Amino acid sequence: MTTPDLNARQHAPAAERNREPILAVLERVLPATGTVLEIASGTGQHAVHFAAALPQLVWQPSDPDEGARASIAAWTAASGLSNVRTPLALDVREAQWGIDAADAIVCINMIHISPWASAQALIDGAGRLMGPGGVLYLYGPYRRGGAHTAPSNAAFDAQLRSRNPAWGVRNMEDIVALADAAGFACDEPIAMPANNFSLVFRKRQPSAKL
């Protein structure tokens, strides 16, 4: 096995700022044990921080970007953690994700920096991958009732759309509707720092057939 290059570690200041508030929610909502699949893990800073704080869970990071996966592997090697797996080359729009099942899925700051089709694929895939009781955790900025929750979010949305018209801050109600159709019930949204939200979805028991 090739030893990861520790110089490949990338650093995102936002990951440092939001990791503790996110962890406080994850500690409450994730299962006591099992496998957590992280979608779009980015630098890998979150993966090692959460895995270190939640040693009873196996953390499976993933990212479609090769450079991000190298960074994740480097952060993992530097941490010395044994409960973080090798990152998967996972694009939610692909039919196969490279993992058969998970007890929870965590996705931070992806939905607004990707096309709407990625949000649809993420939630559809989560519905296929997890059984009843599975937790889907989403974090990021959202519109509520079609309106931005802060002027800074409106400016951020305009910036995103100028970079790629398919990107943008999504309506929370649209995400909740997607998840409901995939068999997930949404807890009360949790307000987070910097005008973000944590959305926690739980896979429902299938309805009994008459």
N, C-alpha and C positions, 0 to 999 in steps of 0.2 A: 504494500500500500504506500502511495506517495505521501510524504510528510507535507502538510499544508505550509505554504509560505506565509509567515506571520505578517510580512509586509503587505500582504493582500488585504489586510483589514481596512475596510472603509468605515468612515465615521459620519453619522448624521446627527447634528445637534438636536433636532426634533425628537429623535429616539431617546436621547438622554433626558430631555425635558418631560416627556409624557410617560416614561416607563413606570414610574411609581404610581401615578393615578390609575393607569391601566392595570397594573398588578393588583392593586387594592380591589378592583372589580373581579379580576380573574380568580383571586383567592376565594371569593364568595360563590362564584358561579360554576367553575370547572369541577368535574368529578374528582373524587378523592384519589382515584388511581386510573390508569389507562393510558391511551395514546392520544396526544394532541397534535393535529396537523395544522401547521401554520402556513397559510397561503401568502405568497408575495412577501417573504421574510426580509427582503432588502439587504441591509448591511449584515444582519445577524446579531446586532446588539440586543434586540428584544429577546431573541431566542435564548441566548445564554443567560440573560438576566432573569427571565421567567423560569427557565429550567433550574437555575441555582436556587431560586426561592421556593420552587415546587418540586422537590426531589422525588416525590412519589409518582410523578408523571413522566412519561417518555415523550420528549419533544421532537417532532418530525418537521424540520424546516423545509421550505421549498421556494424556488424562484425560477422563472423562465430565463433569466439573464445569467450568462456564464460568469461574469465578473462578480455579480452578487453572490453566486454560489461559492466562488473562491473566497470571498470575504466571510461568508457564514462559516465555512470550514476552518478558516484561520482564527476567527473568534472562538470557535468551539475548541480548537487545539490549544489556544492560549488559556482557556478557562479550566481545562483539565476535567470537564464534566463528562460523566459516562452515560447520562440520560438524554443526550442530544444526538440524534442520528445524522448520518450523511445527508446533505440537502438533496432534495429531488429536483430534477429539471421538469417542473410542473407548470403547464399552461392550462388554466381552467377551461379554456375553449376546446381542448383536446378530449377525446372520448375516454382515454385511459390516463389515470392520474399517477400510476405507479405505486399505489397503495390500495389494499383491499378493504380496509375498514378503519374507522377512527371513532374514538369516544367523544371527541370535541374537535371543532375547527375554529381557528382564530385567524382573522383577516383584518389587518390594520392599515388604514390609509391607502386602499387600493381602488375602491369603487369609483372615486371621483377622478382618478388618474388612469382611466381605462375606458373603453367604449361600453355602452350600456349592455352590449352582448356579453361582456365579461361578468357583469353583475348577475345576469340571467344564468350564465353557465356556472358561476360559483354556487348559487343557491340550488340549482338543479343537481349539481354534483354532490353537494352536501346532503341533499335528500336521499340520493342513492347510496352514499357512503355510510351514513349513520342510521342506527336503529332508534327505536323509541327511547326518549330520554336524552339523546345526543344533544350537545350544546353547540350552537353556532354563535360566535361572538364577532361583531363588526364594530369598528371604531373609525370615526372621521367626522367631517362636517356634513350637515344635512340641511336642506330647506324643510320647513314645516308649514303645511297648508299652502305650499307653493311660494312661500316667502323666505328670504334669508333671515337667519336669527341674529345677524350682526352686520354692520357695514363692512367690516373686514372680510367676512365670508363672501359678500357680494363682489368685493374687489378681487378676492382669490378666485372666485368662479369666472370672472371676466378674464383674468390672467390665464387660467387653465384653457378656456375656450379659444383664446387667441393663439395658444400653442397647438391645440388640436380641437377642432369643432366637435369631435365625438366625446370629448372629456367634459367634466363639469360637476358641480355639487348637485347631488341627486335629491329628489323629494323623498323624505323619510317614508311617507305613506306608500309610495311606489315600491320601495324595498320591502316593507311589511307585507304588501299584497303579494309580491313574488314569493316570499317565504311562506305565507299562508297557503298558497297554491301548492307548494312543495311539501306541505305537512308540518310546518313549524308554527308554534304559537310564540308571540313576542311578549316579553316582560315589559314593564314600564320603562321607557327610555331613561337613561341615566345621563344627566348633564355633566360634562367634563370640562377641564380648563381649556382656555383659548377657543371657546365657542364650538367645541366638539361634543359628540355624543357617543356613548356606548349603547349598542343595541344587542340584547341577549335573546336568542331564539332557542326554543326547546322542541325537539321532535315529538310530535303527538303520538299517542297510541293509535293504531289504525282503527277505524270505525268497524264495529261488528256488523257482519253481513246478515241481513234478515233472511 
